[in-house]
């Protein structure tokens, strides 16, 4: 796997549907960046209630999804970073990533934590409120990583899996559980037992389990 793009960006205020909205989804490419516990240097989050923090420090997206999106969104500008990702990675099969899997990104060590759940800012980015639902239904979501060891990354670096968690639970399966109204209780309970499942996801899944 190869990191083909690194993107960061500041928070800015954008007019959207009759109001001014703060967002950091518009990111631009850089050749190299340091990666700390809260993300890449030069990158910001506008709404810290739903973005950023240690468990959403680095957002990675597969470059392999872009050809599909170009077919779905003819005429749309789709440079790498269009979905708000920090790292765009060729050969990254996000459907195969499991909770707790560790990857070497440059000299930084990243641990897979959760899928990206789209918010309204994705609609703003594409000037289409329906893009939020479309992105969710595609299940081409990307992965949020925690920074286990800070380091530095450069465009063209390898993105290498260095260890797998012994309990195999795909990150994408969390998204399926979240979006599935007919929640599969057994799968949810299995996820809740996973030591790498963070507090927010425990609360979300726990609330949706049937009461005894």
Backbone bond lengths (Angstrom), bond angles and torsions (degrees), N, CA, C in turn:
res aa  C-N    CA-C-N  psi(-1)  N-CA   C-N-CA  omega(-1)  CA-C   N-CA-C  phi
1 X - - - 1.463 - - 1.521 109.33 -
2 X 1.320 115.65 144.30 1.468 120.55 -177.40 1.524 110.65 -131.45
3 X 1.324 115.47 136.04 1.463 121.13 175.40 1.524 108.03 -79.25
4 X 1.325 116.26 108.53 1.468 120.50 -175.66 1.525 112.38 -95.54
5 X 1.328 116.71 -12.40 1.464 119.37 178.76 1.521 109.72 -156.32
6 X 1.331 115.34 141.59 1.463 123.31 173.09 1.517 106.32 -123.95
7 X 1.330 117.02 126.15 1.468 120.24 -177.11 1.521 111.13 -130.25
8 X 1.308 115.32 138.60 1.462 122.40 175.20 1.526 107.60 -138.11
9 X 1.320 115.78 165.88 1.457 117.89 177.98 1.512 112.23 -172.27
10 X 1.332 116.64 154.70 1.458 121.45 178.00 1.521 111.29 -83.89
11 X 1.307 115.03 163.14 1.461 119.93 170.08 1.523 108.39 -72.72
12 X 1.327 115.69 141.98 1.466 120.40 177.61 1.520 109.29 -143.35
13 X 1.306 116.49 166.54 1.465 121.42 179.47 1.525 108.53 -107.46
14 X 1.355 114.63 127.71 1.458 121.59 -173.23 1.530 109.18 -126.42
15 X 1.345 119.22 134.26 1.469 119.78 173.28 1.522 110.22 -68.73
16 X 1.338 116.20 132.76 1.468 120.58 -176.38 1.509 109.46 -154.49
17 X 1.322 116.57 116.45 1.460 123.63 174.39 1.529 111.94 53.22
18 X 1.334 115.40 46.87 1.454 120.39 173.82 1.509 115.85 85.91
19 X 1.317 118.52 4.45 1.457 120.53 176.95 1.524 109.67 -142.78
20 X 1.317 115.87 171.55 1.458 121.14 177.84 1.519 108.65 -103.71
21 X 1.327 115.60 126.15 1.463 121.51 -172.59 1.524 109.95 -118.75
22 X 1.326 116.49 137.03 1.465 120.99 174.71 1.525 109.13 -84.61
23 X 1.316 116.79 131.55 1.463 120.87 179.68 1.526 110.02 -152.62
24 X 1.317 115.28 152.70 1.467 121.33 174.10 1.524 110.25 -123.56
25 X 1.335 116.85 21.27 1.463 119.64 -176.74 1.533 112.04 -73.52
26 X 1.337 116.84 -20.93 1.468 119.58 178.94 1.529 109.04 -83.78
27 X 1.316 116.40 106.26 1.459 121.39 -176.28 1.525 110.24 -119.09
28 X 1.312 115.79 155.41 1.454 120.51 179.86 1.514 111.40 -123.39
29 X 1.336 116.97 158.39 1.466 120.76 -174.97 1.525 113.26 -76.72
30 X 1.325 114.65 144.93 1.464 122.59 170.88 1.527 107.37 -132.51
31 X 1.310 116.19 157.31 1.465 120.04 -178.86 1.520 111.89 -79.55
32 X 1.322 116.24 -31.71 1.459 120.23 -176.69 1.520 109.11 -153.29
33 X 1.337 116.17 155.45 1.467 120.75 179.25 1.519 109.25 -157.21
34 X 1.311 115.46 146.76 1.459 119.40 171.71 1.524 108.23 -83.32
35 X 1.326 115.65 146.81 1.462 121.86 -179.26 1.521 108.17 -117.79
36 X 1.332 115.84 117.26 1.453 121.39 177.38 1.515 110.88 -108.33
37 X 1.301 116.32 -174.99 1.467 121.41 -175.97 1.525 112.72 -61.32
38 X 1.337 117.33 -25.43 1.465 120.68 -178.49 1.524 112.66 -107.78
39 X 1.343 116.64 10.18 1.455 118.18 174.66 1.511 113.75 126.07
40 X 1.323 115.25 -162.44 1.461 121.66 -176.12 1.527 110.82 -84.97
41 X 1.316 115.68 141.49 1.463 120.27 175.73 1.525 109.45 -60.92
42 X 1.324 116.11 133.70 1.458 120.84 -179.72 1.509 114.03 90.61
43 X 1.331 116.89 -2.51 1.467 120.00 179.61 1.523 109.30 -104.09
44 X 1.326 116.07 140.18 1.461 121.15 180.00 1.520 110.48 -128.08
45 X 1.337 115.35 163.98 1.459 122.45 173.28 1.525 107.56 -125.83
46 X 1.332 115.58 137.63 1.463 119.90 -176.43 1.522 112.25 -83.43
47 X 1.318 117.03 -39.30 1.462 121.94 -176.24 1.517 108.39 -118.82
48 X 1.325 116.61 96.13 1.459 121.02 -175.08 1.519 112.83 -71.56
49 X 1.336 117.20 -8.87 1.466 119.45 176.65 1.524 110.97 -71.07
50 X 1.328 117.03 -28.31 1.470 119.77 -177.04 1.525 113.21 -124.84
51 X 1.328 117.76 -9.75 1.461 120.90 -179.46 1.519 109.94 -127.44
52 X 1.321 115.37 156.54 1.450 120.21 174.74 1.516 113.00 77.90
53 X 1.322 115.27 -172.21 1.453 121.35 -175.52 1.524 110.51 91.38
54 X 1.326 117.42 167.66 1.469 121.24 -175.71 1.521 114.40 -58.20
55 X 1.340 118.04 -34.11 1.466 120.15 -177.16 1.528 113.44 -85.87
56 X 1.329 116.80 -2.65 1.472 121.47 174.75 1.526 108.92 -132.97
57 X 1.319 115.13 41.35 1.461 119.67 -173.59 1.521 112.41 -71.28
58 X 1.339 116.50 -40.24 1.465 121.45 -176.88 1.522 108.72 -132.07
59 X 1.324 115.87 127.07 1.468 120.91 177.96 1.520 108.52 -106.58
60 X 1.336 115.76 121.14 1.465 121.85 -179.27 1.521 110.03 -113.22
61 X 1.327 115.29 140.64 1.464 121.34 -179.06 1.522 108.65 -135.84
62 X 1.324 115.33 147.00 1.458 119.88 -177.21 1.527 111.66 -80.42
63 X 1.328 116.30 128.99 1.467 120.69 172.84 1.521 110.57 -62.87
64 X 1.328 116.08 -23.26 1.463 120.71 -178.17 1.524 112.56 -69.08
65 X 1.345 117.67 -16.27 1.468 120.63 177.59 1.532 112.15 -79.83
66 X 1.305 116.89 -20.84 1.465 119.78 -172.96 1.527 114.29 -62.55
67 X 1.336 120.60 -42.57 1.470 118.71 177.70 1.528 112.74 -58.17
68 X 1.340 116.72 -38.27 1.470 120.64 178.57 1.530 109.98 -64.25
69 X 1.332 116.54 -44.57 1.459 119.44 -179.76 1.525 111.44 -65.19
70 X 1.312 117.55 -34.46 1.466 119.98 178.79 1.524 111.24 -65.53
71 X 1.327 116.28 -30.95 1.466 119.66 174.71 1.523 110.86 -72.25
72 X 1.331 116.26 -37.92 1.465 121.14 -177.88 1.526 112.54 -75.62
73 X 1.321 116.73 -28.49 1.471 121.34 -174.50 1.523 110.10 -123.80
74 X 1.327 117.65 63.83 1.467 119.89 -178.09 1.525 111.00 -59.82
75 X 1.310 115.03 133.29 1.460 119.81 179.52 1.513 114.53 90.96
76 X 1.334 117.13 -14.35 1.466 119.92 179.95 1.526 110.14 -76.75
77 X 1.328 115.48 144.51 1.460 119.64 174.08 1.523 108.34 -79.38
78 X 1.322 116.34 122.36 1.459 120.25 -175.51 1.527 111.29 -131.99
79 X 1.317 117.00 65.55 1.466 118.40 172.02 1.524 108.95 -71.78
80 X 1.318 117.00 158.85 1.462 118.68 173.42 1.523 109.10 -56.15
81 X 1.315 115.49 138.94 1.458 121.37 -174.91 1.515 112.94 96.25
82 X 1.334 117.36 -1.72 1.466 121.16 -176.03 1.522 112.71 -62.24
83 X 1.331 117.41 -25.82 1.461 120.03 -177.95 1.533 111.98 -96.35
84 X 1.322 115.26 10.29 1.457 120.05 177.24 1.510 114.01 87.85
85 X 1.335 116.26 10.13 1.465 118.72 -177.89 1.524 111.95 -76.29
86 X 1.328 114.21 153.74 1.460 120.92 173.51 1.521 111.83 -85.92
87 X 1.337 115.86 -42.50 1.458 121.24 -178.88 1.521 109.22 -119.28
88 X 1.319 116.74 125.79 1.460 121.78 172.30 1.521 106.18 -106.48
89 X 1.343 115.76 125.34 1.463 119.98 -167.22 1.521 110.55 -125.56
90 X 1.321 116.62 123.00 1.460 121.76 175.83 1.523 109.34 -77.43
91 X 1.346 115.38 134.02 1.457 120.22 179.87 1.513 114.25 82.19
92 X 1.335 116.79 8.94 1.471 121.62 -177.87 1.522 109.37 -86.65
93 X 1.324 116.30 107.23 1.466 121.21 178.90 1.524 107.92 -92.38
94 X 1.337 116.20 87.58 1.462 118.81 -174.63 1.521 112.71 -63.71
95 X 1.330 117.61 -22.36 1.464 120.23 177.79 1.525 111.76 -66.89
96 X 1.326 117.61 -18.47 1.467 121.46 -179.07 1.522 113.05 -95.58
97 X 1.326 117.30 -4.01 1.462 121.13 -177.54 1.523 109.54 -79.31
98 X 1.328 116.26 131.72 1.465 120.64 179.41 1.524 110.66 -112.80
99 X 1.324 115.18 155.91 1.461 120.88 176.76 1.524 109.85 -52.14
100 X 1.322 116.12 130.63 1.454 120.60 176.03 1.509 115.69 86.80
101 X 1.336 118.66 -5.52 1.464 120.45 175.30 1.533 109.01 -65.49
102 X 1.330 116.10 142.67 1.464 120.85 -177.11 1.526 111.16 -114.79
103 X 1.323 115.44 139.67 1.460 122.45 -177.66 1.525 109.98 -130.34
104 X 1.327 115.03 142.90 1.452 121.12 174.15 1.524 108.15 -94.96
105 X 1.322 115.46 120.59 1.466 122.64 -179.57 1.518 107.24 -119.52
106 X 1.342 117.36 99.99 1.451 118.94 -169.16 1.513 107.94 64.04
107 X 1.327 116.33 -123.18 1.469 119.66 176.21 1.523 112.38 -102.82
108 X 1.334 117.30 3.46 1.467 121.66 179.71 1.524 110.57 -92.54
109 X 1.319 115.92 143.67 1.463 121.52 176.51 1.523 108.62 -106.20
110 X 1.337 116.07 124.00 1.462 122.46 -175.91 1.518 110.37 -117.04
111 X 1.337 116.21 142.26 1.460 122.27 178.86 1.524 109.58 -117.73
112 X 1.335 116.42 128.75 1.469 121.60 -178.25 1.523 110.71 -68.70
113 X 1.336 115.51 130.30 1.466 120.73 -174.09 1.526 113.12 -118.80
114 X 1.336 118.13 -46.14 1.460 119.44 -172.18 1.523 110.73 -165.96
115 X 1.346 116.62 163.28 1.466 120.10 174.94 1.521 110.16 -80.06
116 X 1.307 115.91 163.77 1.459 120.53 172.80 1.533 107.73 -84.67
117 X 1.311 116.84 127.95 1.454 121.91 173.32 1.526 107.13 -103.26
118 X 1.324 118.45 122.91 1.465 120.24 -173.72 1.524 112.49 -68.22
119 X 1.336 115.66 143.94 1.458 121.18 175.98 1.529 108.55 -120.01
120 X 1.307 116.10 -177.71 1.466 121.12 -174.49 1.524 112.95 -62.65
121 X 1.340 117.51 -22.00 1.465 120.08 -178.57 1.527 111.71 -65.08
122 X 1.324 116.77 -24.14 1.464 119.17 176.17 1.530 109.70 -67.63
123 X 1.336 116.18 -36.85 1.459 120.43 175.00 1.517 111.38 -63.66
124 X 1.332 115.89 -39.28 1.461 120.49 177.30 1.526 110.07 -63.51
125 X 1.322 116.53 -44.57 1.474 121.03 -177.46 1.528 111.62 -57.84
126 X 1.343 116.09 -38.97 1.461 120.11 -177.45 1.525 112.68 -102.52
127 X 1.340 115.98 5.99 1.466 121.71 -178.68 1.525 110.80 53.54
128 X 1.319 115.02 43.06 1.465 121.29 -176.52 1.526 108.84 -155.27
129 X 1.354 118.40 103.24 1.461 120.49 179.66 1.528 112.82 -57.36
130 X 1.330 117.30 -27.39 1.459 120.63 -179.55 1.515 113.63 -71.35
131 X 1.330 116.99 -10.13 1.462 120.36 -178.32 1.524 111.60 -67.03
132 X 1.317 117.52 -27.95 1.466 120.62 179.61 1.530 110.08 -61.74
133 X 1.327 116.30 -50.04 1.463 120.66 179.05 1.523 110.92 -65.97
134 X 1.311 115.81 -40.14 1.464 120.48 -178.64 1.533 110.90 -61.99
135 X 1.322 115.91 -43.21 1.460 120.97 179.13 1.522 110.69 -64.22
136 X 1.328 116.42 -43.96 1.465 120.45 179.42 1.525 111.24 -61.52
137 X 1.320 116.39 -45.05 1.462 120.16 -178.02 1.522 112.40 -67.60
138 X 1.314 117.33 -25.45 1.466 120.28 -179.39 1.522 112.16 -69.69
139 X 1.332 116.30 -26.06 1.465 123.36 -173.72 1.533 112.15 57.05
140 X 1.307 116.11 19.24 1.475 121.14 170.17 1.527 106.07 -97.35
141 X 1.315 114.87 78.96 1.460 121.05 -163.23 1.519 114.82 -103.32
142 X 1.315 117.37 -28.18 1.455 119.86 -173.22 1.519 111.29 81.71
143 X 1.318 115.63 177.88 1.468 122.25 -171.89 1.525 110.33 -133.38
144 X 1.329 115.43 137.71 1.457 121.47 170.15 1.526 109.18 -91.87
145 X 1.335 114.65 140.06 1.460 121.20 -179.50 1.523 111.35 -121.84
146 X 1.323 114.41 147.01 1.458 122.80 168.07 1.533 107.69 -91.78
147 X 1.315 116.89 146.16 1.466 120.82 178.77 1.524 108.69 -91.87
148 X 1.321 115.69 105.51 1.461 121.37 -179.94 1.523 110.90 -79.04
149 X 1.327 116.03 -37.02 1.471 121.13 175.47 1.522 108.56 -138.73
150 X 1.335 118.13 118.07 1.461 120.27 178.51 1.530 111.72 -61.35
151 X 1.321 115.28 157.30 1.461 119.76 179.61 1.511 110.62 -173.42
152 X 1.310 114.91 -154.10 1.460 120.40 -178.98 1.518 109.17 -134.89
153 X 1.323 115.87 144.22 1.460 121.18 -179.07 1.526 109.08 -127.29
154 X 1.320 115.26 146.52 1.460 121.69 179.56 1.525 108.72 -131.33
155 X 1.326 116.72 143.30 1.462 119.56 176.37 1.526 109.29 -56.65
156 X 1.330 116.06 133.68 1.454 121.42 -176.62 1.514 113.56 98.36
157 X 1.348 117.24 -11.54 1.465 120.19 176.38 1.522 110.63 -64.61
158 X 1.313 114.97 153.73 1.461 120.15 172.35 1.524 109.38 -73.72
159 X 1.321 115.36 151.15 1.465 122.61 172.33 1.522 104.57 -118.18
160 X 1.315 116.11 103.81 1.463 120.85 -165.98 1.528 111.87 -117.80
161 X 1.334 115.91 127.64 1.461 118.99 173.60 1.523 108.43 -73.17
162 X 1.333 116.09 125.17 1.462 119.84 -177.40 1.520 112.80 -110.28
163 X 1.331 116.95 -17.64 1.468 119.13 175.30 1.521 109.75 -159.65
164 X 1.320 115.28 151.75 1.459 122.43 176.82 1.518 109.21 -115.19
165 X 1.330 115.69 139.93 1.459 118.41 175.12 1.519 108.87 -69.07
166 X 1.325 115.80 141.63 1.468 119.74 -176.19 1.525 112.20 -67.01
167 X 1.330 117.39 -26.36 1.466 120.73 176.00 1.526 107.11 -95.73
168 X 1.319 116.37 113.10 1.465 120.56 -172.33 1.533 110.67 -90.87
169 X 1.319 115.69 105.57 1.469 121.35 176.03 1.524 107.70 -134.30
170 X 1.341 117.64 108.77 1.463 120.41 -176.15 1.532 112.66 -61.08
171 X 1.318 115.55 136.25 1.459 120.86 176.52 1.525 110.47 -56.44
172 X 1.329 116.14 -39.69 1.463 120.15 -178.93 1.525 111.80 -63.08
173 X 1.329 116.62 -27.24 1.466 119.62 179.09 1.526 110.92 -65.38
174 X 1.321 117.06 -29.86 1.466 119.68 174.99 1.521 110.40 -62.02
175 X 1.326 116.25 -41.70 1.465 119.71 178.58 1.516 110.46 -63.55
176 X 1.322 116.89 -41.89 1.470 119.63 178.84 1.526 110.44 -61.60
177 X 1.315 116.88 -40.97 1.463 120.03 177.78 1.526 110.70 -64.22
178 X 1.312 116.38 -39.52 1.462 120.89 -178.19 1.525 111.62 -66.76
179 X 1.336 116.49 -42.76 1.462 120.67 -175.74 1.522 112.97 -83.48
180 X 1.321 117.99 -16.95 1.464 121.92 -174.23 1.524 109.93 -83.73
181 X 1.333 115.95 112.88 1.465 119.21 179.59 1.527 111.10 -67.76
182 X 1.326 116.66 -32.09 1.466 120.48 175.99 1.526 107.31 -90.22
183 X 1.325 115.89 70.04 1.456 122.31 -174.23 1.526 111.29 -56.50
184 X 1.322 115.41 129.87 1.455 120.59 175.73 1.520 108.14 -81.08
185 X 1.322 116.55 106.01 1.461 121.19 -172.32 1.524 112.28 -60.76
186 X 1.332 117.19 -39.73 1.468 119.55 -178.25 1.524 111.15 -62.51
187 X 1.335 116.51 -43.14 1.466 119.45 179.25 1.524 110.69 -66.82
188 X 1.311 116.22 -38.76 1.461 119.49 179.10 1.523 110.54 -63.78
189 X 1.314 117.12 -41.96 1.469 120.38 179.08 1.523 110.80 -64.93
190 X 1.342 116.23 -38.73 1.462 119.79 177.73 1.529 110.24 -62.13
191 X 1.340 115.87 -42.89 1.467 119.97 178.13 1.522 110.83 -63.02
192 X 1.329 116.82 -41.00 1.461 120.97 -178.32 1.523 112.42 -65.13
193 X 1.314 117.00 -22.76 1.465 120.77 178.49 1.523 112.45 -85.22
194 X 1.327 117.06 -8.32 1.465 120.18 -176.47 1.529 110.08 -73.50
195 X 1.331 118.05 127.93 1.471 119.94 -176.96 1.525 114.25 -65.22
196 X 1.343 117.86 -19.50 1.463 120.52 -178.54 1.528 113.07 -92.27
197 X 1.327 117.90 -3.48 1.467 119.76 179.05 1.526 109.06 -71.72
198 X 1.328 116.52 126.66 1.461 118.34 -174.42 1.531 112.37 -83.07
199 X 1.324 114.70 173.55 1.466 121.79 -173.39 1.522 112.48 -59.89
200 X 1.332 117.72 -44.33 1.466 120.30 -177.67 1.520 111.68 -61.15
201 X 1.330 116.38 -43.69 1.458 119.60 179.81 1.522 111.40 -69.92
202 X 1.317 117.73 -34.47 1.471 119.70 176.04 1.525 110.55 -61.11
203 X 1.314 115.42 -41.70 1.464 119.36 -179.91 1.523 111.00 -67.58
204 X 1.344 116.86 -44.30 1.468 120.32 -178.75 1.519 111.66 -62.22
205 X 1.331 116.46 -47.93 1.466 119.47 -178.00 1.524 111.25 -72.08
206 X 1.322 116.66 -37.35 1.457 120.00 -179.41 1.516 112.47 -61.65
207 X 1.333 117.10 -37.93 1.464 121.19 -179.97 1.522 112.12 -67.24
208 X 1.327 116.17 -24.26 1.463 119.27 -174.49 1.523 113.32 -95.37
209 X 1.313 116.62 -6.63 1.462 118.28 177.19 1.526 109.84 -70.78
210 X 1.337 117.32 144.64 1.465 119.35 176.77 1.519 110.96 -62.24
211 X 1.315 115.27 140.25 1.462 119.81 179.30 1.527 109.94 -70.75
212 X 1.348 117.42 141.07 1.478 119.96 -180.00 1.519 111.32 -67.39
